[in-house]
């Protein structure tokens, strides 16, 4: 959230990013290297879930744009 105004990374509203910032409970990809090895699997599973949600959002947006072009 670049402007700290809760509008998301592109100004599209809350919860439109990947949830990696402090508001989403994450701290970016680089934070993972500070997690202990026993928690690495859990961190990777969380990251995978976030990326799957982002991919789903991208697919929804693509479908909406295709519908507008018809």
mmCIF file of the N, C-alpha and C atoms, coordinates in Angstrom:
data_MODEL
# 
_entry.id   MODEL 
# 
loop_
_atom_site.group_PDB 
_atom_site.id 
_atom_site.type_symbol 
_atom_site.label_atom_id 
_atom_site.label_alt_id 
_atom_site.label_comp_id 
_atom_site.label_asym_id 
_atom_site.label_entity_id 
_atom_site.label_seq_id 
_atom_site.pdbx_PDB_ins_code 
_atom_site.Cartn_x 
_atom_site.Cartn_y 
_atom_site.Cartn_z 
_atom_site.occupancy 
_atom_site.B_iso_or_equiv 
_atom_site.pdbx_formal_charge 
_atom_site.auth_seq_id 
_atom_site.auth_comp_id 
_atom_site.auth_asym_id 
_atom_site.auth_atom_id 
_atom_site.pdbx_PDB_model_num 
ATOM 1   N N  . UNK A 1 1  ? 0.851   -1.163  0.000   1.00 0.00 ? 1  UNK A N  1 
ATOM 2   C CA . UNK A 1 1  ? 0.000   0.000   0.000   1.00 0.00 ? 1  UNK A CA 1 
ATOM 3   C C  . UNK A 1 1  ? 0.905   1.236   0.000   1.00 0.00 ? 1  UNK A C  1 
ATOM 4   N N  . UNK A 1 2  ? 1.234   1.724   -1.159  1.00 0.00 ? 2  UNK A N  1 
ATOM 5   C CA . UNK A 1 2  ? 2.218   2.793   -1.266  1.00 0.00 ? 2  UNK A CA 1 
ATOM 6   C C  . UNK A 1 2  ? 1.841   4.083   -0.551  1.00 0.00 ? 2  UNK A C  1 
ATOM 7   N N  . UNK A 1 3  ? 0.576   4.461   -0.569  1.00 0.00 ? 3  UNK A N  1 
ATOM 8   C CA . UNK A 1 3  ? 0.171   5.731   0.035   1.00 0.00 ? 3  UNK A CA 1 
ATOM 9   C C  . UNK A 1 3  ? -0.384  5.561   1.440   1.00 0.00 ? 3  UNK A C  1 
ATOM 10  N N  . UNK A 1 4  ? -0.352  4.339   1.975   1.00 0.00 ? 4  UNK A N  1 
ATOM 11  C CA . UNK A 1 4  ? -0.858  4.036   3.311   1.00 0.00 ? 4  UNK A CA 1 
ATOM 12  C C  . UNK A 1 4  ? -2.304  4.504   3.498   1.00 0.00 ? 4  UNK A C  1 
ATOM 13  N N  . UNK A 1 5  ? -3.102  4.417   2.430   1.00 0.00 ? 5  UNK A N  1 
ATOM 14  C CA . UNK A 1 5  ? -4.500  4.847   2.498   1.00 0.00 ? 5  UNK A CA 1 
ATOM 15  C C  . UNK A 1 5  ? -5.478  3.691   2.341   1.00 0.00 ? 5  UNK A C  1 
ATOM 16  N N  . UNK A 1 6  ? -4.998  2.466   2.512   1.00 0.00 ? 6  UNK A N  1 
ATOM 17  C CA . UNK A 1 6  ? -5.804  1.245   2.461   1.00 0.00 ? 6  UNK A CA 1 
ATOM 18  C C  . UNK A 1 6  ? -6.502  1.031   1.119   1.00 0.00 ? 6  UNK A C  1 
ATOM 19  N N  . UNK A 1 7  ? -5.880  1.507   0.047   1.00 0.00 ? 7  UNK A N  1 
ATOM 20  C CA . UNK A 1 7  ? -6.481  1.321   -1.279  1.00 0.00 ? 7  UNK A CA 1 
ATOM 21  C C  . UNK A 1 7  ? -5.772  0.242   -2.080  1.00 0.00 ? 7  UNK A C  1 
ATOM 22  N N  . UNK A 1 8  ? -4.863  -0.482  -1.483  1.00 0.00 ? 8  UNK A N  1 
ATOM 23  C CA . UNK A 1 8  ? -4.172  -1.539  -2.198  1.00 0.00 ? 8  UNK A CA 1 
ATOM 24  C C  . UNK A 1 8  ? -3.017  -1.015  -3.020  1.00 0.00 ? 8  UNK A C  1 
ATOM 25  N N  . UNK A 1 9  ? -2.268  -1.924  -3.638  1.00 0.00 ? 9  UNK A N  1 
ATOM 26  C CA . UNK A 1 9  ? -1.062  -1.520  -4.351  1.00 0.00 ? 9  UNK A CA 1 
ATOM 27  C C  . UNK A 1 9  ? -1.318  -0.696  -5.601  1.00 0.00 ? 9  UNK A C  1 
ATOM 28  N N  . UNK A 1 10 ? -2.461  -0.859  -6.224  1.00 0.00 ? 10 UNK A N  1 
ATOM 29  C CA . UNK A 1 10 ? -2.753  -0.111  -7.445  1.00 0.00 ? 10 UNK A CA 1 
ATOM 30  C C  . UNK A 1 10 ? -3.935  0.833   -7.261  1.00 0.00 ? 10 UNK A C  1 
ATOM 31  N N  . UNK A 1 11 ? -4.323  1.106   -6.007  1.00 0.00 ? 11 UNK A N  1 
ATOM 32  C CA . UNK A 1 11 ? -5.449  1.985   -5.743  1.00 0.00 ? 11 UNK A CA 1 
ATOM 33  C C  . UNK A 1 11 ? -6.789  1.350   -6.062  1.00 0.00 ? 11 UNK A C  1 
ATOM 34  N N  . UNK A 1 12 ? -6.851  0.016   -6.119  1.00 0.00 ? 12 UNK A N  1 
ATOM 35  C CA . UNK A 1 12 ? -8.072  -0.680  -6.512  1.00 0.00 ? 12 UNK A CA 1 
ATOM 36  C C  . UNK A 1 12 ? -8.919  -1.106  -5.320  1.00 0.00 ? 12 UNK A C  1 
ATOM 37  N N  . UNK A 1 13 ? -8.550  -0.722  -4.129  1.00 0.00 ? 13 UNK A N  1 
ATOM 38  C CA . UNK A 1 13 ? -9.325  -1.082  -2.950  1.00 0.00 ? 13 UNK A CA 1 
ATOM 39  C C  . UNK A 1 13 ? -8.586  -2.065  -2.062  1.00 0.00 ? 13 UNK A C  1 
ATOM 40  N N  . UNK A 1 14 ? -9.122  -2.255  -0.861  1.00 0.00 ? 14 UNK A N  1 
ATOM 41  C CA . UNK A 1 14 ? -8.457  -3.151  0.068   1.00 0.00 ? 14 UNK A CA 1 
ATOM 42  C C  . UNK A 1 14 ? -8.500  -4.596  -0.407  1.00 0.00 ? 14 UNK A C  1 
ATOM 43  N N  . UNK A 1 15 ? -7.521  -5.385  0.026   1.00 0.00 ? 15 UNK A N  1 
ATOM 44  C CA . UNK A 1 15 ? -7.424  -6.817  -0.243  1.00 0.00 ? 15 UNK A CA 1 
ATOM 45  C C  . UNK A 1 15 ? -7.259  -7.128  -1.729  1.00 0.00 ? 15 UNK A C  1 
ATOM 46  N N  . UNK A 1 16 ? -6.668  -6.194  -2.488  1.00 0.00 ? 16 UNK A N  1 
ATOM 47  C CA . UNK A 1 16 ? -6.436  -6.442  -3.906  1.00 0.00 ? 16 UNK A CA 1 
ATOM 48  C C  . UNK A 1 16 ? -4.992  -6.823  -4.188  1.00 0.00 ? 16 UNK A C  1 
ATOM 49  N N  . UNK A 1 17 ? -4.162  -6.770  -3.168  1.00 0.00 ? 17 UNK A N  1 
ATOM 50  C CA . UNK A 1 17 ? -2.763  -7.158  -3.339  1.00 0.00 ? 17 UNK A CA 1 
ATOM 51  C C  . UNK A 1 17 ? -2.566  -8.618  -2.982  1.00 0.00 ? 17 UNK A C  1 
ATOM 52  N N  . UNK A 1 18 ? -1.307  -8.974  -2.765  1.00 0.00 ? 18 UNK A N  1 
ATOM 53  C CA . UNK A 1 18 ? -0.976  -10.359 -2.450  1.00 0.00 ? 18 UNK A CA 1 
ATOM 54  C C  . UNK A 1 18 ? -0.975  -10.642 -0.959  1.00 0.00 ? 18 UNK A C  1 
ATOM 55  N N  . UNK A 1 19 ? -1.235  -9.642  -0.138  1.00 0.00 ? 19 UNK A N  1 
ATOM 56  C CA . UNK A 1 19 ? -1.250  -9.856  1.299   1.00 0.00 ? 19 UNK A CA 1 
ATOM 57  C C  . UNK A 1 19 ? 0.131   -10.008 1.900   1.00 0.00 ? 19 UNK A C  1 
ATOM 58  N N  . UNK A 1 20 ? 1.141   -9.464  1.233   1.00 0.00 ? 20 UNK A N  1 
ATOM 59  C CA . UNK A 1 20 ? 2.508   -9.629  1.701   1.00 0.00 ? 20 UNK A CA 1 
ATOM 60  C C  . UNK A 1 20 ? 2.972   -8.489  2.601   1.00 0.00 ? 20 UNK A C  1 
ATOM 61  N N  . UNK A 1 21 ? 2.243   -7.409  2.645   1.00 0.00 ? 21 UNK A N  1 
ATOM 62  C CA . UNK A 1 21 ? 2.649   -6.285  3.475   1.00 0.00 ? 21 UNK A CA 1 
ATOM 63  C C  . UNK A 1 21 ? 2.253   -6.480  4.921   1.00 0.00 ? 21 UNK A C  1 
ATOM 64  N N  . UNK A 1 22 ? 2.591   -5.507  5.769   1.00 0.00 ? 22 UNK A N  1 
ATOM 65  C CA . UNK A 1 22 ? 2.286   -5.644  7.189   1.00 0.00 ? 22 UNK A CA 1 
ATOM 66  C C  . UNK A 1 22 ? 0.787   -5.712  7.476   1.00 0.00 ? 22 UNK A C  1 
ATOM 67  N N  . UNK A 1 23 ? -0.047  -5.120  6.644   1.00 0.00 ? 23 UNK A N  1 
ATOM 68  C CA . UNK A 1 23 ? -1.491  -5.188  6.862   1.00 0.00 ? 23 UNK A CA 1 
ATOM 69  C C  . UNK A 1 23 ? -2.031  -6.591  6.590   1.00 0.00 ? 23 UNK A C  1 
ATOM 70  N N  . UNK A 1 24 ? -1.395  -7.310  5.692   1.00 0.00 ? 24 UNK A N  1 
ATOM 71  C CA . UNK A 1 24 ? -1.850  -8.654  5.348   1.00 0.00 ? 24 UNK A CA 1 
ATOM 72  C C  . UNK A 1 24 ? -1.188  -9.736  6.172   1.00 0.00 ? 24 UNK A C  1 
ATOM 73  N N  . UNK A 1 25 ? -0.333  -9.360  7.087   1.00 0.00 ? 25 UNK A N  1 
ATOM 74  C CA . UNK A 1 25 ? 0.332   -10.341 7.927   1.00 0.00 ? 25 UNK A CA 1 
ATOM 75  C C  . UNK A 1 25 ? 1.615   -10.884 7.328   1.00 0.00 ? 25 UNK A C  1 
ATOM 76  N N  . UNK A 1 26 ? 1.953   -10.458 6.131   1.00 0.00 ? 26 UNK A N  1 
ATOM 77  C CA . UNK A 1 26 ? 3.187   -10.924 5.502   1.00 0.00 ? 26 UNK A CA 1 
ATOM 78  C C  . UNK A 1 26 ? 4.213   -9.829  5.491   1.00 0.00 ? 26 UNK A C  1 
ATOM 79  N N  . UNK A 1 27 ? 5.423   -10.179 5.114   1.00 0.00 ? 27 UNK A N  1 
ATOM 80  C CA . UNK A 1 27 ? 6.492   -9.187  5.073   1.00 0.00 ? 27 UNK A CA 1 
ATOM 81  C C  . UNK A 1 27 ? 7.309   -9.315  3.801   1.00 0.00 ? 27 UNK A C  1 
ATOM 82  N N  . UNK A 1 28 ? 6.689   -9.791  2.727   1.00 0.00 ? 28 UNK A N  1 
ATOM 83  C CA . UNK A 1 28 ? 7.399   -9.927  1.462   1.00 0.00 ? 28 UNK A CA 1 
ATOM 84  C C  . UNK A 1 28 ? 8.159   -11.230 1.378   1.00 0.00 ? 28 UNK A C  1 
ATOM 85  N N  . UNK A 1 29 ? 8.677   -11.520 0.212   1.00 0.00 ? 29 UNK A N  1 
ATOM 86  C CA . UNK A 1 29 ? 9.360   -12.780 -0.030  1.00 0.00 ? 29 UNK A CA 1 
ATOM 87  C C  . UNK A 1 29 ? 10.664  -12.895 0.747   1.00 0.00 ? 29 UNK A C  1 
ATOM 88  N N  . UNK A 1 30 ? 11.370  -11.790 0.938   1.00 0.00 ? 30 UNK A N  1 
ATOM 89  C CA . UNK A 1 30 ? 12.655  -11.846 1.600   1.00 0.00 ? 30 UNK A CA 1 
ATOM 90  C C  . UNK A 1 30 ? 12.577  -12.258 3.060   1.00 0.00 ? 30 UNK A C  1 
ATOM 91  N N  . UNK A 1 31 ? 11.442  -12.095 3.694   1.00 0.00 ? 31 UNK A N  1 
ATOM 92  C CA . UNK A 1 31 ? 11.290  -12.408 5.113   1.00 0.00 ? 31 UNK A CA 1 
ATOM 93  C C  . UNK A 1 31 ? 11.465  -13.899 5.377   1.00 0.00 ? 31 UNK A C  1 
ATOM 94  N N  . UNK A 1 32 ? 11.145  -14.726 4.402   1.00 0.00 ? 32 UNK A N  1 
ATOM 95  C CA . UNK A 1 32 ? 11.153  -16.164 4.586   1.00 0.00 ? 32 UNK A CA 1 
ATOM 96  C C  . UNK A 1 32 ? 12.518  -16.691 5.031   1.00 0.00 ? 32 UNK A C  1 
ATOM 97  N N  . UNK A 1 33 ? 13.585  -16.081 4.634   1.00 0.00 ? 33 UNK A N  1 
ATOM 98  C CA . UNK A 1 33 ? 14.907  -16.608 4.968   1.00 0.00 ? 33 UNK A CA 1 
ATOM 99  C C  . UNK A 1 33 ? 15.223  -16.497 6.455   1.00 0.00 ? 33 UNK A C  1 
ATOM 100 N N  . UNK A 1 34 ? 14.425  -15.751 7.217   1.00 0.00 ? 34 UNK A N  1 
ATOM 101 C CA . UNK A 1 34 ? 14.638  -15.609 8.648   1.00 0.00 ? 34 UNK A CA 1 
ATOM 102 C C  . UNK A 1 34 ? 13.806  -16.602 9.459   1.00 0.00 ? 34 UNK A C  1 
ATOM 103 N N  . UNK A 1 35 ? 12.996  -17.400 8.786   1.00 0.00 ? 35 UNK A N  1 
ATOM 104 C CA . UNK A 1 35 ? 12.160  -18.374 9.462   1.00 0.00 ? 35 UNK A CA 1 
ATOM 105 C C  . UNK A 1 35 ? 12.986  -19.630 9.722   1.00 0.00 ? 35 UNK A C  1 
ATOM 106 N N  . UNK A 1 36 ? 12.764  -20.246 10.869  1.00 0.00 ? 36 UNK A N  1 
ATOM 107 C CA . UNK A 1 36 ? 13.524  -21.448 11.196  1.00 0.00 ? 36 UNK A CA 1 
ATOM 108 C C  . UNK A 1 36 ? 13.172  -22.570 10.221  1.00 0.00 ? 36 UNK A C  1 
ATOM 109 N N  . UNK A 1 37 ? 14.061  -23.507 10.033  1.00 0.00 ? 37 UNK A N  1 
ATOM 110 C CA . UNK A 1 37 ? 13.817  -24.594 9.072   1.00 0.00 ? 37 UNK A CA 1 
ATOM 111 C C  . UNK A 1 37 ? 12.539  -25.382 9.353   1.00 0.00 ? 37 UNK A C  1 
ATOM 112 N N  . UNK A 1 38 ? 12.175  -25.552 10.629  1.00 0.00 ? 38 UNK A N  1 
ATOM 113 C CA . UNK A 1 38 ? 10.973  -26.334 10.906  1.00 0.00 ? 38 UNK A CA 1 
ATOM 114 C C  . UNK A 1 38 ? 9.703   -25.602 10.482  1.00 0.00 ? 38 UNK A C  1 
ATOM 115 N N  . UNK A 1 39 ? 9.779   -24.288 10.338  1.00 0.00 ? 39 UNK A N  1 
ATOM 116 C CA . UNK A 1 39 ? 8.619   -23.516 9.899   1.00 0.00 ? 39 UNK A CA 1 
ATOM 117 C C  . UNK A 1 39 ? 8.646   -23.216 8.405   1.00 0.00 ? 39 UNK A C  1 
ATOM 118 N N  . UNK A 1 40 ? 9.698   -23.620 7.734   1.00 0.00 ? 40 UNK A N  1 
ATOM 119 C CA . UNK A 1 40 ? 9.848   -23.320 6.303   1.00 0.00 ? 40 UNK A CA 1 
ATOM 120 C C  . UNK A 1 40 ? 8.703   -23.898 5.482   1.00 0.00 ? 40 UNK A C  1 
ATOM 121 N N  . UNK A 1 41 ? 8.293   -25.135 5.793   1.00 0.00 ? 41 UNK A N  1 
ATOM 122 C CA . UNK A 1 41 ? 7.196   -25.761 5.051   1.00 0.00 ? 41 UNK A CA 1 
ATOM 123 C C  . UNK A 1 41 ? 5.915   -24.962 5.203   1.00 0.00 ? 41 UNK A C  1 
ATOM 124 N N  . UNK A 1 42 ? 5.611   -24.532 6.410   1.00 0.00 ? 42 UNK A N  1 
ATOM 125 C CA . UNK A 1 42 ? 4.403   -23.733 6.642   1.00 0.00 ? 42 UNK A CA 1 
ATOM 126 C C  . UNK A 1 42 ? 4.487   -22.406 5.894   1.00 0.00 ? 42 UNK A C  1 
ATOM 127 N N  . UNK A 1 43 ? 5.668   -21.794 5.887   1.00 0.00 ? 43 UNK A N  1 
ATOM 128 C CA . UNK A 1 43 ? 5.837   -20.525 5.175   1.00 0.00 ? 43 UNK A CA 1 
ATOM 129 C C  . UNK A 1 43 ? 5.634   -20.722 3.675   1.00 0.00 ? 43 UNK A C  1 
ATOM 130 N N  . UNK A 1 44 ? 6.166   -21.813 3.136   1.00 0.00 ? 44 UNK A N  1 
ATOM 131 C CA . UNK A 1 44 ? 5.999   -22.086 1.707   1.00 0.00 ? 44 UNK A CA 1 
ATOM 132 C C  . UNK A 1 44 ? 4.540   -22.376 1.366   1.00 0.00 ? 44 UNK A C  1 
ATOM 133 N N  . UNK A 1 45 ? 3.839   -23.084 2.246   1.00 0.00 ? 45 UNK A N  1 
ATOM 134 C CA . UNK A 1 45 ? 2.422   -23.354 2.003   1.00 0.00 ? 45 UNK A CA 1 
ATOM 135 C C  . UNK A 1 45 ? 1.605   -22.067 2.029   1.00 0.00 ? 45 UNK A C  1 
ATOM 136 N N  . UNK A 1 46 ? 1.927   -21.159 2.956   1.00 0.00 ? 46 UNK A N  1 
ATOM 137 C CA . UNK A 1 46 ? 1.247   -19.863 2.996   1.00 0.00 ? 46 UNK A CA 1 
ATOM 138 C C  . UNK A 1 46 ? 1.508   -19.071 1.721   1.00 0.00 ? 46 UNK A C  1 
ATOM 139 N N  . UNK A 1 47 ? 2.764   -19.065 1.288   1.00 0.00 ? 47 UNK A N  1 
ATOM 140 C CA . UNK A 1 47 ? 3.118   -18.344 0.065   1.00 0.00 ? 47 UNK A CA 1 
ATOM 141 C C  . UNK A 1 47 ? 2.399   -18.945 -1.145  1.00 0.00 ? 47 UNK A C  1 
ATOM 142 N N  . UNK A 1 48 ? 2.317   -20.274 -1.191  1.00 0.00 ? 48 UNK A N  1 
ATOM 143 C CA . UNK A 1 48 ? 1.622   -20.949 -2.279  1.00 0.00 ? 48 UNK A CA 1 
ATOM 144 C C  . UNK A 1 48 ? 0.147   -20.559 -2.305  1.00 0.00 ? 48 UNK A C  1 
ATOM 145 N N  . UNK A 1 49 ? -0.482  -20.506 -1.144  1.00 0.00 ? 49 UNK A N  1 
ATOM 146 C CA . UNK A 1 49 ? -1.894  -20.117 -1.055  1.00 0.00 ? 49 UNK A CA 1 
ATOM 147 C C  . UNK A 1 49 ? -2.095  -18.688 -1.553  1.00 0.00 ? 49 UNK A C  1 
ATOM 148 N N  . UNK A 1 50 ? -1.205  -17.795 -1.138  1.00 0.00 ? 50 UNK A N  1 
ATOM 149 C CA . UNK A 1 50 ? -1.297  -16.403 -1.575  1.00 0.00 ? 50 UNK A CA 1 
ATOM 150 C C  . UNK A 1 50 ? -1.167  -16.304 -3.093  1.00 0.00 ? 50 UNK A C  1 
ATOM 151 N N  . UNK A 1 51 ? -0.211  -17.025 -3.656  1.00 0.00 ? 51 UNK A N  1 
ATOM 152 C CA . UNK A 1 51 ? -0.005  -16.978 -5.104  1.00 0.00 ? 51 UNK A CA 1 
ATOM 153 C C  . UNK A 1 51 ? -1.176  -17.598 -5.858  1.00 0.00 ? 51 UNK A C  1 
ATOM 154 N N  . UNK A 1 52 ? -1.765  -18.664 -5.311  1.00 0.00 ? 52 UNK A N  1 
ATOM 155 C CA . UNK A 1 52 ? -2.939  -19.266 -5.947  1.00 0.00 ? 52 UNK A CA 1 
ATOM 156 C C  . UNK A 1 52 ? -4.118  -18.300 -5.933  1.00 0.00 ? 52 UNK A C  1 
ATOM 157 N N  . UNK A 1 53 ? -4.298  -17.570 -4.820  1.00 0.00 ? 53 UNK A N  1 
ATOM 158 C CA . UNK A 1 53 ? -5.373  -16.577 -4.744  1.00 0.00 ? 53 UNK A CA 1 
ATOM 159 C C  . UNK A 1 53 ? -5.135  -15.447 -5.745  1.00 0.00 ? 53 UNK A C  1 
ATOM 160 N N  . UNK A 1 54 ? -3.884  -15.038 -5.880  1.00 0.00 ? 54 UNK A N  1 
ATOM 161 C CA . UNK A 1 54 ? -3.562  -13.983 -6.840  1.00 0.00 ? 54 UNK A CA 1 
ATOM 162 C C  . UNK A 1 54 ? -3.825  -14.462 -8.272  1.00 0.00 ? 54 UNK A C  1 
ATOM 163 N N  . UNK A 1 55 ? -3.448  -15.703 -8.568  1.00 0.00 ? 55 UNK A N  1 
ATOM 164 C CA . UNK A 1 55 ? -3.693  -16.257 -9.894  1.00 0.00 ? 55 UNK A CA 1 
ATOM 165 C C  . UNK A 1 55 ? -5.194  -16.338 -10.176 1.00 0.00 ? 55 UNK A C  1 
ATOM 166 N N  . UNK A 1 56 ? -5.975  -16.731 -9.192  1.00 0.00 ? 56 UNK A N  1 
ATOM 167 C CA . UNK A 1 56 ? -7.430  -16.787 -9.362  1.00 0.00 ? 56 UNK A CA 1 
ATOM 168 C C  . UNK A 1 56 ? -7.988  -15.395 -9.648  1.00 0.00 ? 56 UNK A C  1 
ATOM 169 N N  . UNK A 1 57 ? -7.481  -14.393 -8.947  1.00 0.00 ? 57 UNK A N  1 
ATOM 170 C CA . UNK A 1 57 ? -7.936  -13.018 -9.177  1.00 0.00 ? 57 UNK A CA 1 
ATOM 171 C C  . UNK A 1 57 ? -7.565  -12.555 -10.585 1.00 0.00 ? 57 UNK A C  1 
ATOM 172 N N  . UNK A 1 58 ? -6.382  -12.919 -11.050 1.00 0.00 ? 58 UNK A N  1 
ATOM 173 C CA . UNK A 1 58 ? -5.961  -12.556 -12.406 1.00 0.00 ? 58 UNK A CA 1 
ATOM 174 C C  . UNK A 1 58 ? -6.868  -13.214 -13.435 1.00 0.00 ? 58 UNK A C  1 
ATOM 175 N N  . UNK A 1 59 ? -7.185  -14.482 -13.208 1.00 0.00 ? 59 UNK A N  1 
ATOM 176 C CA . UNK A 1 59 ? -8.065  -15.185 -14.147 1.00 0.00 ? 59 UNK A CA 1 
ATOM 177 C C  . UNK A 1 59 ? -9.463  -14.576 -14.168 1.00 0.00 ? 59 UNK A C  1 
ATOM 178 N N  . UNK A 1 60 ? -9.973  -14.169 -12.999 1.00 0.00 ? 60 UNK A N  1 
ATOM 179 C CA . UNK A 1 60 ? -11.284 -13.501 -12.947 1.00 0.00 ? 60 UNK A CA 1 
ATOM 180 C C  . UNK A 1 60 ? -11.249 -12.184 -13.720 1.00 0.00 ? 60 UNK A C  1 
ATOM 181 N N  . UNK A 1 61 ? -10.177 -11.421 -13.524 1.00 0.00 ? 61 UNK A N  1 
ATOM 182 C CA . UNK A 1 61 ? -10.052 -10.141 -14.216 1.00 0.00 ? 61 UNK A CA 1 
ATOM 183 C C  . UNK A 1 61 ? -9.966  -10.343 -15.732 1.00 0.00 ? 61 UNK A C  1 
ATOM 184 N N  . UNK A 1 62 ? -9.212  -11.365 -16.153 1.00 0.00 ? 62 UNK A N  1 
ATOM 185 C CA . UNK A 1 62 ? -9.121  -11.668 -17.582 1.00 0.00 ? 62 UNK A CA 1 
ATOM 186 C C  . UNK A 1 62 ? -10.491 -12.033 -18.147 1.00 0.00 ? 62 UNK A C  1 
ATOM 187 N N  . UNK A 1 63 ? -11.245 -12.849 -17.423 1.00 0.00 ? 63 UNK A N  1 
ATOM 188 C CA . UNK A 1 63 ? -12.563 -13.254 -17.886 1.00 0.00 ? 63 UNK A CA 1 
ATOM 189 C C  . UNK A 1 63 ? -13.493 -12.047 -17.996 1.00 0.00 ? 63 UNK A C  1 
ATOM 190 N N  . UNK A 1 64 ? -13.417 -11.146 -17.026 1.00 0.00 ? 64 UNK A N  1 
ATOM 191 C CA . UNK A 1 64 ? -14.251 -9.946  -17.060 1.00 0.00 ? 64 UNK A CA 1 
ATOM 192 C C  . UNK A 1 64 ? -13.898 -9.085  -18.253 1.00 0.00 ? 64 UNK A C  1 
ATOM 193 N N  . UNK A 1 65 ? -12.603 -8.963  -18.532 1.00 0.00 ? 65 UNK A N  1 
ATOM 194 C CA . UNK A 1 65 ? -12.174 -8.150  -19.681 1.00 0.00 ? 65 UNK A CA 1 
ATOM 195 C C  . UNK A 1 65 ? -12.606 -8.787  -21.001 1.00 0.00 ? 65 UNK A C  1 
ATOM 196 N N  . UNK A 1 66 ? -12.531 -10.109 -21.069 1.00 0.00 ? 66 UNK A N  1 
ATOM 197 C CA . UNK A 1 66 ? -12.990 -10.792 -22.291 1.00 0.00 ? 66 UNK A CA 1 
ATOM 198 C C  . UNK A 1 66 ? -14.474 -10.594 -22.502 1.00 0.00 ? 66 UNK A C  1 
ATOM 199 N N  . UNK A 1 67 ? -15.262 -10.603 -21.406 1.00 0.00 ? 67 UNK A N  1 
ATOM 200 C CA . UNK A 1 67 ? -16.703 -10.378 -21.517 1.00 0.00 ? 67 UNK A CA 1 
ATOM 201 C C  . UNK A 1 67 ? -17.008 -8.958  -21.999 1.00 0.00 ? 67 UNK A C  1 
ATOM 202 N N  . UNK A 1 68 ? -16.179 -7.991  -21.598 1.00 0.00 ? 68 UNK A N  1 
ATOM 203 C CA . UNK A 1 68 ? -16.389 -6.617  -22.037 1.00 0.00 ? 68 UNK A CA 1 
ATOM 204 C C  . UNK A 1 68 ? -16.104 -6.441  -23.513 1.00 0.00 ? 68 UNK A C  1 
ATOM 205 N N  . UNK A 1 69 ? -15.200 -7.266  -24.060 1.00 0.00 ? 69 UNK A N  1 
ATOM 206 C CA . UNK A 1 69 ? -14.828 -7.142  -25.450 1.00 0.00 ? 69 UNK A CA 1 
ATOM 207 C C  . UNK A 1 69 ? -15.862 -7.743  -26.390 1.00 0.00 ? 69 UNK A C  1 
ATOM 208 N N  . UNK A 1 70 ? -16.775 -8.539  -25.862 1.00 0.00 ? 70 UNK A N  1 
ATOM 209 C CA . UNK A 1 70 ? -17.778 -9.192  -26.714 1.00 0.00 ? 70 UNK A CA 1 
ATOM 210 C C  . UNK A 1 70 ? -18.835 -8.229  -27.168 1.00 0.00 ? 70 UNK A C  1 
# 
